[in-house]
Amino acid sequence: MSTLSKQKCSNCGKKTIYIVDCKCNNIYCFNCISVFKHNCMFDFKENKKENINKLNPRIIAVKVDNI
């Protein structure tokens, strides 16, 4: 969150001091930060799936030969 200079919201164009960065690489004011208000194109579901796959790798057991 940037509080040093006034920047414009990417959605409404309002200049505010308090700006929030979204995962879609744009900046928004507090009124427009909702994903539904600015039609965010970032795929949150796919991002969560990738994070889960990275943190929990699939472990495959070695088969045991019968004697």
For each residue, the residues with C-beta under 8 A, 3 or more apart:
1: 18 19 20 21
2: 5 7 18 19 21 27
3: 17 18
4:
5: 2 17
6: 15 16 17
7: 2 15 16 19 27
8: 13 14 15
9: 12 13 14 15 16 19 27 28 29 31 32
10: 26 27 28 32 38
11: 26 28 29 32 37 38
12: 9 29 31 32
13: 8 9
14: 8 9 29 31
15: 6 7 8 9
16: 6 7 9 19 29 30
17: 3 5 6
18: 1 2 3 29 30
19: 1 2 7 9 16 27 28 29
20: 1 27 28 29 30 33
21: 1 2 25 26 27
22: 25 26 27 28 33 38 40 42
23: 40 42 44 47
24: 40 41 42
25: 21 22
26: 10 11 21 22 38
27: 2 7 9 10 19 20 21 22
28: 9 10 11 19 20 22 32 33 38
29: 9 11 12 14 16 18 19 20 32 33
30: 16 18 20 33
31: 9 12 14 37
32: 9 10 11 12 28 29 37 38
33: 20 22 28 29 30 37 38
34: 37 38
35: 38 40 44
36: 39
37: 11 31 32 33 34
38: 10 11 22 26 28 32 33 34 35
39: 36
40: 22 23 24 35
41: 24
42: 22 23 24 47
43: 46 47
44: 23 35 47 48
45: 48 49
46: 43 49 50
47: 23 42 43 44 50 51
48: 44 45 51 52
49: 45 46 52 53
50: 46 47 53 54
51: 47 48 54 55
52: 48 49 55 56
53: 49 50 56 57
54: 50 51 57
55: 51 52
56: 52 53
57: 53 54
58:
59:
60:
61:
62:
63:
64:
65:
66:
67:
